[in-house]
Amino acid sequence: MINNYDKHPPTSEARFKHIIHLFVEDLPASKIAELSRVILVSINNLLLKIRCRLAHFCA
């Protein structure tokens, strides 16, 4: 499994895209973890990275 979006991903690329889709729908991290079946800690770390990248691009 290769993920072109993250260097050390907790999930596959398809699941990563699903997590991004849920993030865009503005769901809380606990709901994203439940729907994507990924551990909440991994979701929190991933969402922090996404928010940092968004802040970087918006600055």
RODO-2510 file (C-alpha; in nm, 4 decimals, decimal comma):
residues 59
     n   res          X          Y          Z
     1     m     0,0000     0,0000     0,0000
     2     i     0,1376     0,3355    -0,1030
     3     n    -0,0010     0,6679     0,0068
     4     n     0,1169     0,9617    -0,2042
     5     y    -0,0201     1,2174     0,0424
     6     d     0,1574     1,1257     0,3657
     7     k     0,5066     0,9918     0,4316
     8     h     0,4137     0,7551     0,7181
     9     p     0,0382     0,7112     0,6917
    10     p    -0,1691     0,5144     0,9413
    11     t    -0,3927     0,4013     0,6524
    12     s    -0,4039     0,3333     0,2813
    13     e    -0,4529     0,6072     0,0233
    14     a    -0,8186     0,5154    -0,0304
    15     r    -0,8929     0,5395     0,3416
    16     f    -0,6937     0,8638     0,3600
    17     k    -0,9143     1,0122     0,0861
    18     h    -1,2209     0,8964     0,2786
    19     i    -1,0895     1,0698     0,5926
    20     i    -1,0332     1,3900     0,3911
    21     h    -1,3885     1,3673     0,2587
    22     l    -1,5221     1,3344     0,6148
    23     f    -1,3011     1,6245     0,7279
    24     v    -1,4460     1,8465     0,4556
    25     e    -1,7949     1,7590     0,5777
    26     d    -1,6907     1,9214     0,9091
    27     l    -1,7403     1,6137     1,1250
    28     p    -1,5726     1,5883     1,4661
    29     a    -1,2630     1,3701     1,4965
    30     s    -1,4443     1,1074     1,7035
    31     k    -1,7081     1,0624     1,4316
    32     i    -1,4397     1,0479     1,1597
    33     a    -1,2553     0,7793     1,3585
    34     e    -1,5761     0,5819     1,3982
    35     l    -1,6746     0,6031     1,0304
    36     s    -1,3274     0,5377     0,8899
    37     r    -1,2390     0,2693     1,1469
    38     v    -0,9081     0,4338     1,2352
    39     i    -0,7855     0,4933     1,5902
    40     l    -0,8818     0,8355     1,7260
    41     v    -0,5205     0,9256     1,8100
    42     s    -0,4191     0,8677     1,4466
    43     i    -0,7131     1,0757     1,3255
    44     n    -0,6195     1,3607     1,5611
    45     n    -0,2581     1,3569     1,4396
    46     l    -0,3666     1,3471     1,0767
    47     l    -0,6176     1,6313     1,1183
    48     l    -0,3532     1,8420     1,2941
    49     k    -0,1204     1,7938     0,9951
    50     i    -0,4012     1,8849     0,7543
    51     r    -0,4897     2,2001     0,9500
    52     c    -0,1229     2,3058     0,9629
    53     r    -0,0910     2,2632     0,5845
    54     l    -0,4109     2,4619     0,5295
    55     a    -0,2812     2,7403     0,7542
    56     h     0,0484     2,7390     0,5660
    57     f    -0,1264     2,7754     0,2283
    58     c    -0,3618     3,0458     0,3581
    59     a    -0,0803     3,2560     0,5045
***
